[in-house]
Amino acid sequence: MATETCAFVGAAGGAGTTRVTLECAALLAREGSDVAVLDAAYGTQGLADRIPGRVDPDVTALCLDDRPLEEGFVDPDVSGAGRLAVCPARAPFERLARAKAPEAAAAFGDRIDEAARAFDHVLVDTPPVAANQAVAAVTGVEQVAVVCDANRAAAAVPRAEDRLADVGIPDPVTVVTRAEDHPDADVAVPTFEGEWPAVSGDESVHDAFAAVLGIAVDVAVEPETGEGLRSKFPV
């Protein structure tokens, strides 16, 4: 059965976690699923940089105020039969600090549940687990995937796994970026170029992220044929 909620967690900054999350979301939407992406990476706010348009309210405001989650979604223009809705973080430091408090972080977990009721899949762009909202993200989903680049994986992945075990997540899957293969990876994503969503225009990128979905979200996607996708079915 397909996994409804998954947190992609960076083992280190700059590992490509935001891009992995967005490419997986775009591919799921291409396949006909309705997908929500929530941003727990408050410090970098990299998700907002990739999403055009005004972000108001952002996810931090939604975790501090009693407003419908739908108000925070931005729908990027991606091809596919499904909806892709993104709720980024874009906030001043004062609000970021308040949004990391325990009560607001608990509200982030509630927002995951709210999204799961409205969408087929919820993907969470999550920083290294060192703040309350990151803990809420990894403990509020069905599956956790650690993301790390190949150069740092040998040291950073075990560190991330230990931190996840500390908060009760014993068996995350591992996505290693910038590698064709890696001994620490459940699935590897090679280096690629192009603007997001690259899964829409590059067959090899499509197939790499199809493999990520297979391991992280239990959704099988057929290889790209050059004539578009043919079907979707849950494992």
Backbone torsions as a table, in degrees:
resi	resn	phi	psi	omega
1	MET	NA	136.4	-177.0
2	ALA	-63.9	145.4	178.1
3	THR	-81.3	130.4	-177.6
4	GLU	-83.3	-36.8	-173.8
5	THR	-128.9	132.2	-177.6
6	CYS	-144.8	133.9	174.2
7	ALA	-104.2	123.1	171.3
8	PHE	-92.6	115.4	-170.7
9	VAL	-111.5	124.2	175.9
10	GLY	-70.6	129.9	173.2
11	ALA	-77.1	-20.8	177.8
12	ALA	-156.8	158.7	177.3
13	GLY	-65.9	144.8	177.6
14	GLY	76.2	17.5	-178.4
15	ALA	-82.4	-9.6	-178.4
16	GLY	97.9	19.6	-175.2
17	THR	-63.8	-44.3	-179.6
18	THR	-61.9	-43.4	-179.1
19	ARG	-65.8	-41.4	177.7
20	VAL	-60.1	-45.4	-179.1
21	THR	-60.6	-46.0	-177.0
22	LEU	-70.0	-39.6	178.8
23	GLU	-65.5	-40.4	177.0
24	CYS	-63.5	-40.9	179.6
25	ALA	-64.4	-43.3	-180.0
26	ALA	-63.9	-38.6	-179.8
27	LEU	-68.5	-40.0	176.0
28	LEU	-61.9	-40.8	178.5
29	ALA	-66.1	-38.7	175.4
30	ARG	-59.6	-34.5	-178.5
31	GLU	-79.1	-3.7	175.9
32	GLY	105.8	0.8	179.2
33	SER	-86.5	149.1	169.1
34	ASP	-88.3	125.0	-170.2
35	VAL	-129.2	132.2	172.3
36	ALA	-109.4	138.6	173.9
37	VAL	-117.3	122.3	177.4
38	LEU	-109.4	145.0	-173.5
39	ASP	-106.6	112.0	173.8
40	ALA	-101.2	-1.6	-178.6
41	ALA	-87.3	69.9	-173.9
42	TYR	-63.5	-34.2	-173.3
43	GLY	-69.1	-41.8	-176.0
44	THR	-90.0	-32.0	-179.1
45	GLN	53.6	32.5	-178.0
46	GLY	-69.6	-26.5	178.9
47	LEU	-64.2	-40.9	179.2
48	ALA	-62.9	-32.2	179.8
49	ASP	-65.7	-24.9	-177.0
50	ARG	-94.8	-8.4	-175.4
51	ILE	-110.4	116.3	-179.5
52	PRO	-70.9	155.7	175.8
53	GLY	100.5	171.6	-177.5
54	ARG	-75.6	139.1	177.0
55	VAL	-112.3	96.6	-177.6
56	ASP	-162.3	110.5	3.1
57	PRO	-80.0	155.2	174.0
58	ASP	-92.5	179.7	-174.5
59	VAL	-66.2	-31.5	178.7
60	THR	-66.3	-40.5	177.9
61	ALA	-63.1	-37.7	179.9
62	LEU	-68.5	-26.4	177.6
63	CYS	-83.6	-10.6	178.6
64	LEU	-106.2	-21.1	-176.9
65	ASP	-122.2	155.3	179.7
66	ASP	-90.3	78.8	179.5
67	ARG	-126.7	152.9	179.3
68	PRO	-63.4	138.8	178.8
69	LEU	-57.3	-35.6	-177.8
70	GLU	-55.5	-29.4	-179.3
71	GLU	-64.7	-23.4	-177.1
72	GLY	-93.2	-1.8	-175.6
73	PHE	-83.6	137.9	167.8
74	VAL	-113.6	132.0	-178.4
75	ASP	-104.4	100.0	177.1
76	PRO	-65.0	154.7	179.8
77	ASP	-85.7	94.9	177.1
78	VAL	-123.1	150.2	-178.9
79	SER	-75.2	147.4	176.8
80	GLY	139.5	165.8	-177.3
81	ALA	-84.8	-17.3	-177.7
82	GLY	-96.3	168.2	178.2
83	ARG	-93.3	136.8	170.3
84	LEU	-115.4	118.7	-179.0
85	ALA	-124.4	128.9	-173.9
86	VAL	-120.5	133.4	177.9
87	CYS	-119.1	92.3	-174.8
88	PRO	-84.3	169.7	168.5
89	ALA	-99.1	126.4	171.4
90	ARG	-151.3	100.5	-170.4
91	ALA	-152.2	154.5	173.4
92	PRO	-68.8	162.8	-174.3
93	PHE	-57.4	-40.0	-177.1
94	GLU	-59.2	-43.1	-179.6
95	ARG	-73.9	-35.1	175.6
96	LEU	-57.9	-43.7	-179.0
97	ALA	-62.8	-43.8	179.0
98	ARG	-66.1	-34.8	-178.3
99	ALA	-71.0	-17.1	177.8
100	LYS	-87.8	-6.1	179.1
101	ALA	-65.6	155.6	-175.0
102	PRO	-54.8	-42.4	-177.1
103	GLU	-67.3	-41.8	178.4
104	ALA	-68.1	-36.4	177.3
105	ALA	-64.3	-38.3	175.6
106	ALA	-61.8	-35.9	177.0
107	ALA	-65.3	-31.0	175.6
108	PHE	-61.1	-42.9	175.8
109	GLY	-59.8	-38.0	176.8
110	ASP	-64.5	-34.7	179.2
111	ARG	-68.6	-33.7	174.1
112	ILE	-61.4	-45.6	179.4
113	ASP	-62.6	-40.3	179.7
114	GLU	-63.3	-43.2	178.4
115	ALA	-65.3	-38.7	-178.3
116	ALA	-63.6	-26.7	177.9
117	ARG	-75.4	-20.8	-174.5
118	ALA	-107.9	-15.9	-173.5
119	PHE	-126.5	158.0	176.0
120	ASP	-70.6	-37.8	-179.4
121	HIS	-138.5	145.7	173.4
122	VAL	-125.5	121.4	177.3
123	LEU	-111.8	137.0	-176.8
124	VAL	-117.7	120.6	174.3
125	ASP	-80.0	110.5	-166.6
126	THR	-123.3	133.0	178.3
127	PRO	-78.8	174.9	171.3
128	PRO	-50.3	140.9	-171.8
129	VAL	-74.3	95.2	-179.6
130	ALA	-146.1	10.0	180.0
131	ALA	-146.1	161.4	-172.5
132	ASN	-60.2	-39.7	-176.8
133	GLN	-69.8	-29.3	175.9
134	ALA	-69.0	-39.0	175.5
135	VAL	-63.1	-43.2	178.0
136	ALA	-61.1	-37.0	-179.6
137	ALA	-65.2	-50.2	-173.7
138	VAL	-73.8	-26.7	178.9
139	THR	-89.1	-7.0	-177.3
140	GLY	-104.8	9.4	-178.1
141	VAL	-122.9	166.7	178.6
142	GLU	-80.3	-33.1	-175.3
143	GLN	-135.0	143.8	175.7
144	VAL	-122.9	133.0	177.0
145	ALA	-121.6	121.5	176.0
146	VAL	-82.9	132.3	-179.8
147	VAL	-115.9	129.5	177.6
148	CYS	-150.8	147.2	174.9
149	ASP	-75.7	156.8	-172.6
150	ALA	-61.7	-35.8	-175.5
151	ASN	-65.8	-27.5	-176.4
152	ARG	-111.3	-1.2	-171.1
153	ALA	-61.4	-39.6	-174.4
154	ALA	-58.4	-36.9	-180.0
155	ALA	-95.1	-40.8	-170.6
156	ALA	-78.1	-34.6	-178.8
157	VAL	-64.7	-48.6	176.7
158	PRO	-59.5	-35.9	177.9
159	ARG	-63.0	-44.3	178.6
160	ALA	-65.0	-40.4	179.1
161	GLU	-63.9	-38.8	177.3
162	ASP	-63.8	-42.2	178.9
163	ARG	-64.4	-40.7	177.9
164	LEU	-65.1	-40.1	177.3
165	ALA	-61.2	-35.3	178.8
166	ASP	-61.6	-28.7	-179.7
167	VAL	-105.0	15.8	171.5
168	GLY	90.8	21.4	177.7
169	ILE	-113.4	96.5	-170.0
170	PRO	-86.6	-25.1	-169.2
171	ASP	-133.7	64.8	175.5
172	PRO	-72.0	156.6	169.8
173	VAL	-89.3	162.9	-174.7
174	THR	-123.6	126.8	175.4
175	VAL	-112.8	116.8	178.6
176	VAL	-103.9	124.9	-178.7
177	THR	-95.9	162.2	176.9
178	ARG	61.7	40.5	178.9
179	ALA	-156.1	142.9	172.6
180	GLU	-74.1	-31.4	-179.6
181	ASP	-159.3	157.2	179.8
182	HIS	-160.2	138.8	-177.3
183	PRO	-65.4	-21.9	-179.8
184	ASP	-92.9	3.3	-171.7
185	ALA	-101.7	137.5	162.4
186	ASP	-76.5	-31.6	175.8
187	VAL	-152.8	142.1	-178.9
188	ALA	-116.0	146.9	177.9
189	VAL	-120.3	115.4	-178.6
190	PRO	-70.6	162.9	175.0
191	THR	-61.6	136.8	178.6
192	PHE	-145.4	162.5	-180.0
193	GLU	-116.8	168.7	177.0
194	GLY	112.3	154.7	179.0
195	GLU	-75.1	155.8	173.9
196	TRP	-71.8	139.6	-0.6
197	PRO	-90.5	114.9	-179.8
198	ALA	-68.6	-22.2	178.8
199	VAL	-64.1	-17.4	-178.6
200	SER	-81.1	-19.9	-173.0
201	GLY	-129.4	-3.0	-175.9
202	ASP	-129.5	117.1	-175.7
203	GLU	-60.9	-42.3	-177.4
204	SER	-68.8	-36.6	177.0
205	VAL	-67.5	-44.1	175.5
206	HIS	-52.3	-48.9	-175.8
207	ASP	-69.3	-33.4	177.5
208	ALA	-64.5	-43.7	-179.4
209	PHE	-78.2	-23.9	169.7
210	ALA	-60.8	-38.2	177.2
211	ALA	-66.4	-38.4	176.8
212	VAL	-62.2	-44.9	178.8
213	LEU	-61.7	-37.3	179.8
214	GLY	-61.7	-38.4	-176.4
215	ILE	-88.4	-31.3	-173.1
216	ALA	-97.3	-30.0	-173.6
217	VAL	-123.1	1.0	178.9
218	ASP	57.9	35.8	174.5
219	VAL	-117.0	127.3	179.2
220	ALA	-96.4	129.2	179.3
221	VAL	-119.9	130.2	179.5
222	GLU	-68.4	150.6	177.7
223	PRO	-57.5	149.0	176.7
224	GLU	-67.8	135.6	-178.1
225	THR	-100.9	-5.7	-172.9
226	GLY	90.3	-7.4	179.3
227	GLU	-121.0	18.1	179.9
228	GLY	101.0	169.7	-179.3
229	LEU	-78.4	149.5	-175.4
230	ARG	-102.4	-41.0	-176.1
231	SER	-163.5	167.6	175.3
232	LYS	-133.8	141.0	172.7
233	PHE	-154.1	141.7	177.6
234	PRO	-74.8	147.4	177.6
235	VAL	-67.0	NA	NA
